[in-house]
Amino acid sequence: MDRILFGDNQFFGVNHVSDEKSRKMSIKYRHDEAILNTLKIANTSGIDTFMCTTHDRMISIVNHMANDERLQHMDIFPCLPYAHKYANAVTELGVLGTVKQYLPGNYISSLFKGGVAYLSKDYISMMELMIDAELKMFKHASTPVIFLQNVITDLLLGLGMKDVLKAFHTHIIKKYNAEPGYITMNMPKLTEMLLSAGIEQPIICSSINVDGFRMSGGKEMYESYLRQGKSRNIAMQIFSGGNTSPNKAIEYVCSLPNIESILFGSSSKENIFQTVDLINQYDLVRA
């Protein structure tokens, strides 16, 4: 994985501090051209990996990237599922209607014949089919790492369903020849569960920042796990939701051991270049 990854939160109005900023971002990025222009800025700064959700708008963005000389070489790290899409579908169509919309016909016929009993015994097959449906939009892209979103990762973690996490891991490797990754709000607990499932050196993306923002278990526990080197780590939310200065945030993250990559998103050319420059500077000092 590259040292610096560019995320997509700003493209869909996601801001962890300000609703007003979320609204402004939604307006700014209402057209695909604005998203593509920001990706070109990120690439010009030296970033070669785009980590994004499977939001429906990504279909168009990924197609544009594949045909753009400046962007077609970039790797894409898909993060699935896009939970809001399914939540909205359940509201409109109901649970069975949602399953019928997003899964292939033969499977749906079997599901309706067998009802809940069929669903309960074959949920891993259903998961694999939903993964395949979500990843169709990336068939012409380079996707060396594919992530399970934290809304599902942490649900499975809380339920102790390590067999499903293992099934995701196996399916991504066998079907897509890619490395599986996991986004979580509890890196220490997830690390232990994945190791107990026989997954060595898992790729884990979690909040890691100087303020302990969204770090379940506390900053000290995260630092302890990083020193142990049990996983390949990606630091996200490094600016603590916007409450920490870039210098302080990046100096802290770059000082930590066993952080392979740093993920951030921004809508500003100045902030993108500043963040990349600071990471490079502090990495050089640490080296």
KALIN-V489638 format. One record per backbone hydrogen bond with DSSP energy under -1.0 kcal/mol. NH is the residue of the N-H (numbers start at 0). CO is the residue of the C=O. If there is no record, write none. Layout:
((NH & CO) (NH & CO))
//
This chain:
((4 & 261) (5 & 48) (6 & 263) (10 & 7) (11 & 8) (12 & 9) (13 & 8) (21 & 17) (22 & 18) (23 & 19) (24 & 20) (25 & 21) (26 & 22) (27 & 23) (28 & 24) (29 & 26) (35 & 31) (36 & 32) (37 & 33) (38 & 34) (39 & 35) (40 & 36) (41 & 37) (42 & 38) (43 & 39) (44 & 40) (45 & 42) (46 & 41) (49 & 74) (50 & 5) (51 & 76) (57 & 54) (58 & 55) (60 & 56) (61 & 57) (62 & 58) (63 & 59) (64 & 60) (65 & 61) (67 & 64) (70 & 67) (71 & 67) (73 & 70) (74 & 47) (75 & 141) (76 & 49) (78 & 51) (79 & 146) (82 & 80) (84 & 81) (86 & 82) (87 & 83) (88 & 84) (89 & 85) (90 & 86) (91 & 87) (92 & 88) (93 & 89) (97 & 93) (98 & 94) (99 & 95) (100 & 96) (101 & 97) (102 & 98) (107 & 103) (108 & 104) (109 & 105) (110 & 106) (111 & 107) (112 & 108) (113 & 109) (114 & 110) (118 & 114) (119 & 115) (120 & 116) (121 & 117) (125 & 121) (126 & 122) (127 & 123) (128 & 124) (129 & 125) (130 & 126) (131 & 127) (132 & 128) (133 & 129) (134 & 130) (137 & 134) (138 & 135) (140 & 137) (145 & 178) (146 & 77) (147 & 180) (148 & 79) (151 & 148) (152 & 148) (153 & 149) (155 & 151) (156 & 152) (157 & 153) (158 & 154) (160 & 155) (161 & 159) (164 & 160) (165 & 161) (166 & 162) (167 & 163) (168 & 164) (169 & 165) (170 & 166) (171 & 167) (172 & 168) (173 & 169) (174 & 170) (175 & 171) (176 & 172) (177 & 171) (178 & 143) (180 & 145) (181 & 202) (182 & 147) (183 & 204) (189 & 185) (190 & 186) (191 & 187) (192 & 188) (193 & 189) (194 & 190) (195 & 191) (196 & 192) (197 & 194) (198 & 193) (203 & 231) (204 & 181) (205 & 233) (207 & 235) (211 & 208) (214 & 211) (215 & 184) (217 & 214) (221 & 217) (222 & 218) (223 & 219) (224 & 220) (225 & 221) (226 & 222) (227 & 223) (228 & 224) (231 & 201) (233 & 203) (234 & 260) (235 & 205) (239 & 236) (241 & 238) (242 & 238) (243 & 238) (248 & 244) (249 & 245) (250 & 246) (251 & 247) (252 & 248) (253 & 249) (255 & 252) (259 & 232) (260 & 232) (261 & 2) (262 & 234) (263 & 4) (271 & 267) (272 & 268) (273 & 269) (274 & 270) (275 & 271) (276 & 272) (277 & 273) (278 & 274) (279 & 275) (280 & 276) (281 & 277) (282 & 278) (283 & 279) (284 & 280) (285 & 281) (286 & 282))
//
